[in-house]
Amino acid sequence: MRGFSHDEFRQRLDKAQFLMREQGMNLMLLTSEPEIRYFSGFDSALWQSPTRPWFLLIPVYGEPVAVIPSIGEGVMRRTWLSHIRTWPSPQPDDEGISLLKKTIQEMVGSKAIIGLSKGHESTIRMPLQDLETLMAQLPGIHWVSCTPLLRTLRMIKSEQEIKKLRQVSHIASHTFTQATDLFHIEQPLNAAFRSFKIALLQQGADDVPYLVGGAGQGGYSDVISPPSEQAIESGDILMLGTGASLDGYYCNIARNYAFTHASDQAQHAYHTLYQAIEMVLASLRPGVSCAQLYQTMQTAIESAGGSTEGLKRRMGHGLGMQLTEWPSCIPSDRTILRPNMVLTLMPNMLLSKGKLMIHAETILIHEEGVELLSLRAPPELPIIE
């Protein structure tokens, strides 16, 4: 992976193997893009193709073994891994399963405990029938969930990861400061999205895999649909939330803009969400739970007369190699926040007539408090004349 040392991956492996020993796990079978990239640095746009599965085996002792389609061998050999086995793909009748089975048996024998990503916010990226075949051919293997282990590792960011997250957050933040040059009345919403994506790339982002938003009179009601050709009008509120990436790490920042003028309600909502984040910045310390973090923002909104009833949205989440990671800022998540966690704070509230407002900043938790990785939004709703 660009921008990361071999020592970084060695440290990740060492931590994983320590936890595997604690949990009695002999091997982990990893199949998804973020899992394989986390331990190997393997990065390729070919993950967009569903044709080929990819496998990485993490033993409790020793070096990882990649079992991959031959098309990826050259890229994988540029990572720190030295144990790489390949098969010619596509080969639907045996898409690497016989090679994977043989490799597993060589590594752990016929009886072992193997971890798979079975838990929340994880996925197994291989055909279900192939997984069933593999399990049937390895009857002595006990399959357990390694999601808690991976969650523990990935929630706490290394200094090299934090550096990437800070860089990409600054890129997006500086791009938002160009709003008056990028957005204007009578501009189609889809053109506004394109302008912003281009600006992000010009500022140094590698890609913009995620960009959502909405616009409407006094607020917006939909922020996940593709942008329409409807033109921005005087009195509209525009929100854009970006997940630009740099060296495989994401930012997640959302900003709001009014055009020509803003209603008292919109200005009050913006100020309320701003203050909700201020309360977090002033009070958040390691040892607080995600549920308590949610409650801090909820209290700030309700104290200002705002409402979140009916939204049922979380107010933040982890951030890193994926746009959303563990944990979630929801009332039921009791995860304790620890130093070097990176979170997106995302307070949101209802406006009138089913419209809403969302704001998002990115923070890093330190031993004694919080650092903003995104550049703080203006304290008052920006108005584009």
URQUINOR-V670894 format. One line per field, one symbol per residue. ss: DSSP state (@ for helix, = for strand, . for the rest). phi: phi as a letter, one per 30 degrees, with the letter a starting at -180 (. if undefined). burial: # if it has 16 or more other C-alpha atoms within 10 Angstrom, else .. Layout:
# URQUINOR-V670894
ss: ???
phi: ???
burial: ???
This chain:
# URQUINOR-V670894
ss: .....@@@@@@@@@@@@@@@@@@...====..@@@@@@@@....@@@@......=====.....=====@@@@@@@@......====....@@@..@@@@@@@@@@@@...=====...........@@@@@@@@@@...=====.@@@@@@@@@...@@@@@@@@@@@@@@@@@@..@@@@.....=@@@@@@@@@@@@@@@...===========..=..........=....===========..==..=======....@@@@@@@@@@@@@@@@@@@@.....=@@@@@@@@@@@@@@............===......====.......=.....====..===.@@@.===.======....===.........===.
phi: .dibdddedddddeddddddddcicdacccbcedddddccidbadddddddcdbbbccddbjcdbccbdddcdddddddddccbbbbdbdaedadiddddeedddddbicbacccbdcceibaccaeedddddedddbddcccbdceedddedddcddddddedddddddedddddddedccbadideddddddeddddddddkddabdbbblaaadilbcbbbdedccdddbejdccbbbcbdbbhicccabbbbbcciabdedddddedddddddeddddcdbejdcddddededddddddcidbcdjdhcdcladbldbdbbdccdbdcdceddbeidcbccbdaadcdhicbbbbbbcbcdceclbcddddedddcedccd
burial: #......##..##..##.##....###################........#########...######..##..#..###...###.#.....###.###.##..##...######....#####...#.......#..#.#..##.###.#####...##.#############..#..####..######..##.###..#####..#############...#...################################...############.###..###..##########.##....###......#################.###.###############....###########...#.####.#...####.
